[in-house]
Amino acid sequence: MSGNITFTIIKPDAVSKNYTEAIFEKIEKAGFEVLKRKDVCLTKELAENFYEIHKGQPFFAGLVEFMTSGPIVVAALKKGNAVEDFRATIGKTNPLEAAEGTIRKVYGEMVSRNAIHGSDSDENAQREIRFFFTPEEVEF
C-alpha cells in the first residue's frame, strides 16, 4: 500500500456528538491534506451499496441501520503512504484495543460505534472515493 490517496467517513456517532472538527484537526495534524469533504445522509439503498462487500454477514443489517441513523461526513485525503498511515492514525477497529491518542481511542465507544472509517487498501480507497465524489471533484 503505497498510494497517496485515502478515504474516510466520520460516522453518525461522532457527528452527533460534534466531534467532526476535532477529528479533522487530528487528521490534518497527522499530515493529511483534505482534498474534498462533504456532509451526506445515506439512504438505506446507498448504505447497502457502499457496504455491499459485507452483504450476508451477520452484522450487515445493523451496520446499514447505524450508517443511515444520522448525517456522516465523507472525505478524500492525500498524503504519502496514505492508506497505511491513515489506518495508524485512526487506530484499531475496537476502540478498547486502539493505541492511545488514535482517533478511535479518543472518540470511539465500541466496535460498532468507533467514530470513523478508513479505507483498508489503495483499491478500496479509490472505489470508496468514486462512490461519493466525481472525477472532477477528486483527481487521482
Secondary structure, 3 states (H helix, E strand, C coil): CCCCEEEEEECHHHHHCCCHHHHHHHHHHCCCEEEEEEEECCCHHHHHHHCHHHCCCCCHHHHHHHHCCCCEEEEEEECCCHHHHHHHHHCCCCCCCCCCCCHHHHHCCECCECCEEECCCHHHHHHHHHHHCCCCCCCC
